[in-house]
Amino acid sequence: MVSTRKNRSIVIDKQALATLSFAQEGIFKPVDRLMNEEEAKEVDHTGFYRGKPFPFPFILAPSGRRNEEVISNLKKGEQIDIIVDNAVRGRIDADGFFKIDRRRRIEQIFGNYDMQNRVARDFLNRLGNYSIYGKYEVDYSGIKNVKETIKETIKSTGAKSVAAIMMDARPFHRAHERLLRITLERTDLVIVFLSKHMPKPNKMTFEQKYEILKYGIDNYLPKNRVLVVPFESTYLFAGHNDAILDCICANNFGCDKFIIGKNHTGIGMYYDKNEIKSILSKYESLDIEIEVISRFVYCKDCKTLVNSSTCPHGNHKHIKYNSKALRRFFRAGILPPAVLMRTDISSKLLSICMPNRFKNINRLYDDIFPNNGLLEDHSEEEFYLNLMKLHQTTSLT
């Protein structure tokens, strides 16, 4: 985006830029501008904006002495440049500003003011005292590209019903696969919104998650009926309202069904006159069907993967699909049991997480596994796959 550089400017990060793009592309509809003080108070009180659900005010209050000086001294109608990584990435036609309650903002996003929560603490540090409001334009293609990809896929497949599943897939395990299969039985097309967080040390990257998820879909599911797209999980999705925001986004991306697990953070399952409800029940006015799925487990008596709400056996018979526990396996360099993850998927992931782990993988492979006497190249993925087959040998155990 070209600027004359005569405008004053504020500096934000990529997360804030992506968040602004959500509204610009209509994914937060009907929110299409930064709210003024009166609108922000109404949304905070009612949970609605222009008659449509929205869980908290949509505002921009960046921290920093220079940002606050610019915002608190702006004039109505002034154009303010948006700077990201030393480049102009947008512009706000400012209508004004107002002072915010930083504590209340934390409560709006996270449900409480708990500074023991690292994410909430980080959010507070990036939050300023003044919010600028008005219409704006940003230069960010990520959200727009996802919207166009979904629209083109729906058109090309002729899908009449489209379901959305928000997935982190760290890592992609058998319960994820079962969820996709069940959803495919009830709809024409499934959109998997794969969360894309800011890169962190010792964490699976988005590219790694995508590679593993796509491998699982391409090999074990009708791949022409499952579309995986990146989903920018910005700071607004970090709190207890993320399920509501996910639902609004799925609706505006063109999905008519939203699939979510009962154990999803912040969903708040409860009984109302013997009817199971959740925090999402407040937003039944959304033009999207919301389906809450029970947790999947492996039952030792049923000897298969089951829905925890339909299995007659107790929790003491259930093996859980816990993503954090599975990640500990990979960090330790251990393949998880095949009952939790498909062997080829876990072998591929471990070889990605620990590349070049062995100094001479070909020598180690030939020392252990049968061969035809010829020297051959073997990948670490191939090594792990055959190693798991040895673990599953039963004649000597």
Buried (B, 14 or more C-beta within 10 A) or exposed (E): EEBEEEBBBBBBBBBBBBBBBBBBBBBBBBBBBBBBBEBBEBBBEEBBBEEBBBBBBBBBBBBEEEBBEBBBEBEEEBBBBBBBEEEBBBBBBBBBBBEBEBEEBBBBBBBEBEEEBEEBEEBBEBBBBBBBBBEBEBBBEBBBEBBEBBEEBBEEBEBEEBBBBBBBBBBBBBBBBBBBEBBBEEBBBBBBBBBBBBEEEEEBEBEBBBBBBBBBBEEBBEEEBBBBBBBBBBBBBBBBBBBBBBBBBBBBBBBBBBBBBBEBEBBBBEEEEEEEBBBBBBBEEBEBBBEBBBBBBBBEEBEEBBBBEEBEBEEEBBEEBEBEEBBEBBEEEEBBBBBBBBBBBBBBBBBBBBEEEEEEBBEBBBEEBEEEEEEEEBBBBBBBBBBBEEEEEEEEE
